[in-house]
């Protein structure tokens, strides 16, 4: 599983500072033209997409999320067990 964050290039400096302060290891794609955001229909943030092994969107969360809850852990485990 890969977690990729997408952010506006104009906020790169403050986002990198936040990433360092909170020891976030996942990669961040900074874009100038919002091509990825537009392709996925993102108009507000944060949003999370779950994309399966075939590249199909299988879920979407439209708000901040506590990734440490049992429900989120169960969801991630389920998605990781999806057949290849």
C-alpha positions in Angstrom: 0.0 0.0 0.0 1.2 3.5 -0.8 0.0 6.6 0.8 0.6 9.7 -1.3 -0.4 13.2 -0.3 -1.1 15.8 -2.9 -0.7 19.5 -2.1 -0.6 22.9 -3.8 2.9 24.0 -4.7 2.1 27.5 -3.2 2.0 25.9 0.3 5.1 23.7 -0.1 7.2 25.4 2.5 4.6 25.3 5.3 3.6 21.7 4.5 7.2 20.5 4.5 7.7 22.1 7.9 4.5 20.4 9.2 5.7 17.1 7.7 9.0 17.4 9.6 7.5 18.5 12.9 5.1 15.5 12.8 7.5 12.9 11.5 5.4 12.1 8.5 7.2 9.7 6.1 4.8 9.4 3.2 5.6 11.2 0.0 4.0 14.5 -1.0 3.3 15.5 -4.6 3.4 19.3 -5.0 1.6 20.5 -8.1 1.3 23.9 -9.6 -1.7 23.4 -11.9 -4.0 21.2 -9.8 -4.1 18.5 -12.5 -4.3 15.7 -10.0 -6.9 17.5 -7.8 -9.0 18.2 -10.9 -8.7 14.6 -12.2 -10.1 13.3 -8.9 -12.7 16.0 -8.4 -11.0 17.5 -5.3 -12.3 21.0 -4.5 -11.7 21.1 -0.8 -9.2 19.4 1.5 -8.4 17.1 3.1 -9.7 14.2 1.1 -8.6 10.6 1.1 -9.1 8.1 -1.8 -8.7 4.4 -1.6 -7.5 3.0 -4.9 -7.3 -0.7 -5.4 -4.6 -2.7 -7.2 -6.4 -2.2 -10.5 -6.4 1.6 -10.1 -10.2 1.8 -9.3 -11.4 4.1 -6.6 -13.0 1.9 -4.0 -13.6 4.5 -1.3 -13.3 8.2 -0.4 -13.2 10.2 2.8 -14.1 13.9 2.5 -12.8 15.2 5.9 -10.0 14.9 8.4 -9.8 11.4 9.7 -8.3 9.7 12.8 -6.3 6.9 11.3 -5.8 5.3 14.7 -9.4 4.2 15.2 -10.4 0.5 15.1 -12.7 1.2 12.1 -9.9 2.8 10.0 -7.5 0.0 10.9 -10.1 -2.6 10.0 -10.7 -0.8 6.7 -7.0 -0.7 5.8 -6.6 -4.4 6.7 -9.6 -5.3 4.5 -8.2 -3.4 1.6 -4.7 -4.9 2.0 -6.3 -8.4 2.0 -8.0 -7.7 -1.3 -7.2 -10.4 -3.9 -4.5 -9.7 -6.4 
